[in-house]
């Protein structure tokens, strides 16, 4: 700690400023952390906010706490009409990001009189919050200005946050494999079944939906919008020769997710024009799931990175061992079939896929795509230049 040169009253005022803003920063972070935990079901973001709160608490020393004088704090009696209401989830998150960011700025400035190390730490935490602000709030802001045909805010937020996607194939213990994958962090499950009758499909779809929602994951039905509707799924995934996206929305309603498979730039642009909520990009490698379909390769991945304006998932012969080159080509989301359905330990494979995609998506060297691939922007860089 620096040697304080002010009077006793000045030093006491300094400690009160630090005390109040250390509390404000942590309180705002905790409110956002609760959304990451219960709304997004995102363990990584939840852990990041917990770490931030603990970093702030590290500087809340006894001498700072002892300066607290709540009965004589003029600020406790000041209120504003806007504080009494919150109009939306977006409003709550924006207010509390701003509260924490402002508090950290105050701590950075006044902290220079108390501890230069503290001031530097608060500056770094503030810029970390700017990045998290973009990552969490931007999807909700995008939703607020989208057309009425967009999925609900909660579904779209989960879709944009998702990094790993399981497409099922028939196996003896389908529910057990899917649950293990969900335990490993899979964010979306697509039920794909080509041979069962409709009654069997609906029964399994209902079971899978319940399982996915238990773990906070999205549940999508392959091809069949009618089965998706009957099972109350979160959406449907369509191939190139399936229903038009517009018709699928009429069946499911405007709040559900509609995805589309694409294998080349022309199909990507068509899916974009039709209003797909997300697309599959591949097959990156040849795969028995798509017999006779030539691999699109990483050249198409690079094209998607530059042109896709919706979330997109690479797919086709990918696994935890061969994913790295495709991530290097610009992918930040992956969908797999055999890598999980045939795995001896689906949970471990799912964790590896989640770790790899998360590292790339949050790497400071990752170039942002023109679309929503990484769900982030450069707002922290802009703020740095303006200060």
ROFI-132162 format. One line per field, with one value per residue (C-alpha): residue number from 1; chain; x, y, z. Coordinates in nm, 3 decimals, m for minus. Last residue first. Layout:
n	(NUM:...) .
chain	(A:...) .
c1	(X:...) .
c2	(Y:...) .
c3	(Z:...) .
//
This chain:
n	(387:386:385:384:383:382:381:380:379:378:377:376:375:374:373:372:371:370:369:368:367:366:365:364:363:362:361:360:359:358:357:356:355:354:353:352:351:350:349:348:347:346:345:344:343:342:341:340:339:338:337:336:335:334:333:332:331:330:329:328:327:326:325:324:323:322:321:320:319:318:317:316:315:314:313:312:311:310:309:308:307:306:305:304:303:302:301:300:299:298:297:296:295:294:293:292:291:290:289:288:287:286:285:284:283:282:281:280:279:278:277:276:275:274:273:272:271:270:269:268:267:266:265:264:263:262:261:260:259:258:257:256:255:254:253:252:251:250:249:248:247:246:245:244:243:242:241:240:239:238:237:236:235:234:233:232:231:230:229:228:227:226:225:224:223:222:221:220:219:218:217:216:215:214:213:212:211:210:209:208:207:206:205:204:203:202:201:200:199:198:197:196:195:194:193:192:191:190:189:188:187:186:185:184:183:182:181:180:179:178:177:176:175:174:173:172:171:170:169:168:167:166:165:164:163:162:161:160:159:158:157:156:155:154:153:152:151:150:149:148:147:146:145:144:143:142:141:140:139:138:137:136:135:134:133:132:131:130:129:128:127:126:125:124:123:122:121:120:119:118:117:116:115:114:113:112:111:110:109:108:107:106:105:104:103:102:101:100:99:98:97:96:95:94:93:92:91:90:89:88:87:86:85:84:83:82:81:80:79:78:77:76:75:74:73:72:71:70:69:68:67:66:65:64:63:62:61:60:59:58:57:56:55:54:53:52:51:50:49:48:47:46:45:44:43:42:41:40:39:38:37:36:35:34:33:32:31:30:29:28:27:26:25:24:23:22:21:20:19:18:17:16:15:14:13:12:11:10:9:8:7:6:5:4:3:2:1) .
chain	(A:A:A:A:A:A:A:A:A:A:A:A:A:A:A:A:A:A:A:A:A:A:A:A:A:A:A:A:A:A:A:A:A:A:A:A:A:A:A:A:A:A:A:A:A:A:A:A:A:A:A:A:A:A:A:A:A:A:A:A:A:A:A:A:A:A:A:A:A:A:A:A:A:A:A:A:A:A:A:A:A:A:A:A:A:A:A:A:A:A:A:A:A:A:A:A:A:A:A:A:A:A:A:A:A:A:A:A:A:A:A:A:A:A:A:A:A:A:A:A:A:A:A:A:A:A:A:A:A:A:A:A:A:A:A:A:A:A:A:A:A:A:A:A:A:A:A:A:A:A:A:A:A:A:A:A:A:A:A:A:A:A:A:A:A:A:A:A:A:A:A:A:A:A:A:A:A:A:A:A:A:A:A:A:A:A:A:A:A:A:A:A:A:A:A:A:A:A:A:A:A:A:A:A:A:A:A:A:A:A:A:A:A:A:A:A:A:A:A:A:A:A:A:A:A:A:A:A:A:A:A:A:A:A:A:A:A:A:A:A:A:A:A:A:A:A:A:A:A:A:A:A:A:A:A:A:A:A:A:A:A:A:A:A:A:A:A:A:A:A:A:A:A:A:A:A:A:A:A:A:A:A:A:A:A:A:A:A:A:A:A:A:A:A:A:A:A:A:A:A:A:A:A:A:A:A:A:A:A:A:A:A:A:A:A:A:A:A:A:A:A:A:A:A:A:A:A:A:A:A:A:A:A:A:A:A:A:A:A:A:A:A:A:A:A:A:A:A:A:A:A:A:A:A:A:A:A:A:A:A:A:A:A:A:A:A:A:A:A:A:A:A:A:A:A:A:A:A:A:A:A:A:A:A:A:A:A) .
c1	(m0.965:m1.115:m0.864:m0.929:m1.305:m1.271:m1.052:m1.306:m1.585:m1.408:m1.697:m1.817:m2.062:m1.786:m1.958:m2.210:m2.113:m1.821:m1.579:m1.366:m0.997:m0.894:m0.568:m0.731:m0.857:m1.212:m1.370:m1.053:m1.030:m1.404:m1.391:m1.108:m1.255:m1.601:m1.461:m1.251:m1.545:m1.766:m1.500:m1.478:m1.858:m1.887:m1.648:m1.631:m1.722:m1.941:m2.221:m1.971:m1.716:m1.969:m2.204:m2.037:m2.124:m1.857:m1.849:m1.558:m1.450:m1.196:m0.950:m0.752:m1.061:m1.064:m0.696:m0.757:m1.053:m0.860:m0.820:m1.140:m1.351:m1.466:m1.588:m1.843:m1.961:m1.866:m2.129:m2.257:m2.412:m2.560:m2.391:m2.185:m1.951:m1.591:m1.589:m1.813:m1.555:m1.278:m1.487:m1.544:m1.169:m1.148:m1.285:m1.614:m1.576:m1.756:m2.097:m2.132:m2.236:m2.336:m2.331:m2.050:m1.823:m1.587:m1.420:m1.534:m1.888:m1.955:m2.097:m2.419:m2.630:m2.798:m3.116:m3.196:m3.351:m3.415:m3.150:m2.888:m2.978:m2.940:m2.601:m2.482:m2.616:m2.419:m2.106:m2.100:m2.219:m2.504:m2.737:m3.016:m3.134:m3.475:m3.511:m3.856:m4.029:m4.203:m4.433:m4.350:m4.560:m4.544:m4.173:m4.115:m4.299:m4.068:m3.760:m3.853:m3.914:m3.641:m3.415:m3.120:m3.146:m3.352:m3.290:m3.592:m3.650:m3.673:m3.875:m4.237:m4.254:m4.557:m4.400:m4.063:m4.241:m4.430:m4.114:m3.948:m3.604:m3.389:m3.540:m3.362:m3.323:m3.135:m2.939:m3.016:m2.924:m3.282:m3.390:m3.184:m3.330:m3.689:m3.629:m3.469:m3.770:m4.015:m3.809:m3.794:m4.174:m4.221:m3.980:m4.137:m4.484:m4.352:m4.195:m3.821:m3.585:m3.437:m3.363:m3.175:m3.242:m3.032:m2.873:m2.739:m2.510:m2.290:m2.113:m1.969:m2.282:m2.477:m2.259:m2.323:m2.696:m2.688:m2.508:m2.752:m3.057:m2.939:m2.852:m2.876:m2.747:m2.928:m2.749:m2.762:m2.634:m2.446:m2.363:m2.080:m2.017:m2.352:m2.360:m2.537:m2.797:m2.854:m2.918:m3.147:m3.354:m3.388:m3.467:m3.735:m3.660:m3.680:m3.982:m4.090:m3.789:m3.475:m3.400:m3.439:m3.276:m2.955:m2.955:m2.992:m2.704:m2.494:m2.548:m2.352:m2.041:m2.027:m2.055:m1.800:m1.547:m1.624:m1.600:m1.245:m1.166:m1.283:m1.095:m0.771:m0.828:m0.915:m0.587:m0.387:m0.550:m0.496:m0.127:m0.095:m0.230:m0.401:m0.378:m0.389:m0.698:m0.892:m0.864:m0.887:m1.150:m1.367:m1.324:m1.408:m1.729:m1.828:m1.773:m1.968:m2.268:m2.257:m2.263:m2.544:m2.760:m2.702:m2.792:m3.114:m3.226:m3.161:m3.372:m3.653:m3.831:m3.666:m3.841:m3.764:m3.419:m3.568:m3.744:m3.409:m3.308:m3.080:m3.110:m2.826:m2.597:m2.575:m2.381:m2.413:m2.600:m2.380:m2.044:m1.788:m1.429:m1.378:m1.422:m1.126:m0.901:m1.014:m0.909:m1.148:m0.875:m0.910:m1.288:m1.241:m1.046:m1.309:m1.581:m1.382:m1.327:m1.699:m1.767:m1.535:m1.680:m2.033:m1.907:m1.752:m2.047:m2.295:m2.650:m2.749:m3.037:m2.957:m2.579:m2.498:m2.802:m2.684:m2.337:m2.489:m2.641:m2.317:m2.111:m2.330:m2.297:m1.920:m1.860:m2.094:m1.930:m1.580:m1.728:m1.861:m1.545:m1.309:m1.506:m1.521:m1.145:m1.082:m1.312:m1.118:m0.793:m0.925:m1.046:m0.710:m0.529:m0.369:m0.024:m0.112:0.193:0.118:0.000) .
c2	(0.747:0.716:0.459:0.221:0.252:0.146:m0.150:m0.255:m0.233:m0.473:m0.708:m1.045:m1.319:m1.534:m1.641:m1.358:m1.211:m1.032:m1.260:m1.145:m1.239:m1.470:m1.342:m1.243:m1.603:m1.621:m1.822:m2.028:m2.130:m2.199:m2.423:m2.633:m2.660:m2.753:m3.023:m3.165:m3.159:m3.339:m3.607:m3.660:m3.683:m3.924:m4.179:m4.490:m4.271:m4.401:m4.142:m3.871:m3.857:m4.041:m3.741:m3.403:m3.034:m2.768:m2.397:m2.150:m2.208:m1.974:m2.188:m2.244:m2.408:m2.641:m2.721:m2.797:m3.035:m3.352:m3.511:m3.393:m3.514:m3.400:m3.627:m3.375:m3.064:m2.701:m2.501:m2.159:m1.868:m1.609:m1.349:m1.600:m1.432:m1.424:m1.724:m1.912:m1.870:m1.994:m2.301:m2.357:m2.366:m2.598:m2.891:m2.930:m3.308:m3.484:m3.631:m3.992:m4.111:m3.831:m3.994:m4.213:m3.907:m3.729:m3.439:m3.078:m3.184:m2.906:m2.588:m2.630:m2.318:m2.096:m1.890:m1.939:m1.628:m1.735:m1.493:m1.635:m1.991:m1.893:m1.737:m2.051:m2.273:m2.075:m2.079:m2.460:m2.751:m2.601:m2.760:m2.534:m2.434:m2.312:m2.202:m2.141:m1.815:m1.750:m2.054:m2.419:m2.488:m2.139:m2.128:m2.456:m2.309:m2.005:m2.224:m2.419:m2.785:m3.042:m3.086:m2.880:m3.029:m2.877:m2.859:m2.798:m2.595:m2.573:m2.894:m2.900:m3.274:m3.224:m2.920:m3.089:m3.398:m3.177:m2.986:m3.312:m3.270:m3.322:m3.225:m2.970:m2.962:m2.674:m2.744:m2.635:m2.973:m3.073:m2.908:m3.160:m3.457:m3.339:m3.284:m3.626:m3.800:m3.610:m3.684:m4.052:m4.077:m3.868:m4.080:m4.406:m4.286:m4.159:m4.490:m4.541:m4.546:m4.198:m4.075:m3.753:m3.586:m3.271:m3.189:m2.842:m2.719:m3.024:m2.962:m3.296:m3.377:m3.321:m3.577:m3.828:m3.758:m3.817:m4.148:m4.268:m4.160:m4.342:m4.668:m4.912:m4.662:m4.482:m4.160:m3.829:m3.491:m3.327:m2.956:m2.771:m2.395:m2.254:m1.890:m1.777:m2.052:m1.991:m1.622:m1.712:m1.944:m1.694:m1.399:m1.590:m1.696:m1.432:m1.398:m1.072:m0.901:m0.827:m0.512:m0.655:m0.982:m0.805:m0.633:m0.972:m1.118:m0.808:m0.830:m1.146:m1.133:m0.756:m0.710:m0.987:m0.788:m0.467:m0.660:m0.772:m0.409:m0.316:m0.606:m0.483:m0.132:m0.268:m0.461:m0.152:0.055:m0.219:m0.244:0.133:0.109:0.380:0.708:0.527:0.348:0.671:0.644:0.267:0.227:0.489:0.311:m0.021:0.128:0.260:m0.082:m0.260:m0.029:m0.028:m0.409:m0.395:m0.156:m0.340:m0.677:m0.555:m0.368:m0.671:m0.882:m0.635:m0.320:m0.277:m0.056:0.142:0.259:0.460:0.689:0.792:0.756:0.940:0.853:0.597:0.843:1.081:0.821:0.918:0.605:0.387:0.481:0.240:0.330:m0.006:m0.185:m0.001:m0.078:m0.442:m0.482:m0.510:m0.558:m0.936:m0.892:m0.749:m1.057:m1.280:m1.108:m1.147:m1.518:m1.567:m1.381:m1.610:m1.920:m1.825:m1.757:m2.103:m2.280:m2.142:m2.238:m1.925:m1.826:m1.994:m1.962:m1.685:m1.495:m1.534:m1.412:m1.089:m1.014:m1.114:m0.880:m0.583:m0.660:m0.706:m0.370:m0.184:m0.330:m0.235:0.101:0.176:0.064:0.255:0.576:0.523:0.462:0.787:0.978:0.841:0.946:1.296:1.324:1.207:1.455:1.347:1.196:0.826:0.596:0.354:0.000) .
c3	(m2.310:m2.657:m2.785:m2.493:m2.546:m2.909:m2.812:m2.548:m2.806:m3.042:m3.106:m2.980:m3.077:m3.221:m3.538:m3.539:m3.875:m4.035:m3.855:m3.563:m3.593:m3.310:m3.159:m2.829:m2.796:m2.663:m2.947:m2.991:m2.626:m2.611:m2.916:m2.774:m2.424:m2.550:m2.778:m2.494:m2.253:m2.507:m2.554:m2.177:m2.144:m2.436:m2.277:m2.497:m2.793:m3.076:m3.039:m2.945:m3.227:m3.445:m3.475:m3.434:m3.456:m3.400:m3.320:m3.335:m3.694:m3.854:m4.048:m3.727:m3.581:m3.880:m3.831:m3.458:m3.495:m3.584:m3.238:m3.067:m3.358:m3.702:m3.981:m4.105:m3.927:m3.879:m3.691:m3.789:m3.599:m3.837:m4.057:m4.255:m4.505:m4.383:m4.149:m4.391:m4.668:m4.437:m4.353:m4.725:m4.778:m4.477:m4.670:m4.857:m4.852:m5.134:m5.053:m5.167:m4.823:m4.583:m4.238:m4.367:m4.357:m4.594:m4.417:m4.367:m4.451:m4.421:m4.268:m4.068:m4.052:m3.793:m3.762:m4.130:m4.285:m4.644:m4.773:m4.536:m4.630:m4.997:m4.930:m4.754:m5.032:m5.291:m5.073:m5.049:m4.835:m4.633:m4.377:m4.247:m3.900:m3.780:m3.418:m3.267:m3.174:m3.506:m3.498:m3.556:m3.866:m4.017:m3.936:m4.122:m4.423:m4.435:m4.399:m4.711:m4.629:m4.691:m4.992:m4.867:m4.519:m4.240:m3.866:m3.645:m3.331:m2.954:m2.941:m2.824:m2.906:m3.135:m3.302:m3.357:m3.492:m3.739:m3.834:m3.934:m4.090:m3.777:m3.442:m3.222:m2.843:m2.678:m2.361:m2.003:m1.855:m1.763:m2.088:m2.281:m2.092:m2.135:m2.506:m2.539:m2.383:m2.603:m2.914:m2.821:m2.804:m3.119:m3.319:m3.202:m3.300:m3.633:m3.734:m3.693:m3.995:m4.049:m3.697:m3.619:m3.284:m3.269:m2.934:m2.853:m2.573:m2.512:m2.179:m2.070:m1.870:m2.190:m2.366:m2.086:m2.113:m2.489:m2.450:m2.184:m2.382:m2.694:m2.519:m2.812:m3.072:m3.354:m3.457:m3.274:m3.390:m3.102:m3.102:m2.927:m2.913:m2.795:m2.678:m2.995:m2.967:m2.596:m2.661:m2.950:m2.732:m2.446:m2.673:m2.863:m3.217:m3.491:m3.720:m3.550:m3.712:m3.513:m3.315:m2.965:m3.069:m3.167:m2.829:m2.660:m2.860:m2.781:m2.405:m2.322:m2.541:m2.569:m2.192:m2.139:m2.344:m2.157:m1.830:m1.913:m1.983:m1.635:m1.478:m1.634:m1.501:m1.158:m1.145:m1.239:m0.966:m0.708:m0.796:m0.771:m0.418:m0.210:m0.400:m0.734:m0.604:m0.642:m1.021:m1.074:m0.803:m0.972:m1.305:m1.139:m1.000:m1.342:m1.501:m1.227:m1.251:m1.633:m1.644:m1.390:m1.589:m1.916:m1.762:m1.601:m1.915:m2.136:m1.900:m1.957:m1.842:m1.503:m1.251:m0.935:m1.042:m1.330:m1.082:m0.930:m0.566:m0.324:0.045:0.046:m0.131:0.165:0.367:0.733:0.848:0.617:0.768:0.624:0.718:0.888:0.554:0.402:0.699:0.690:0.324:0.030:m0.230:m0.256:m0.286:m0.636:m0.746:m0.587:m0.785:m1.107:m1.041:m0.983:m1.307:m1.502:m1.335:m1.445:m1.797:m1.818:m1.655:m1.908:m1.815:m2.009:m1.783:m1.450:m1.423:m1.672:m1.547:m1.185:m1.283:m1.414:m1.073:m0.900:m1.117:m1.025:m0.654:m0.679:m0.846:m0.612:m0.300:m0.414:m0.506:m0.160:0.020:m0.211:m0.167:0.210:0.220:0.034:0.268:0.565:0.400:0.342:0.703:0.839:0.618:0.293:0.235:0.229:0.206:m0.074:0.000) .
//
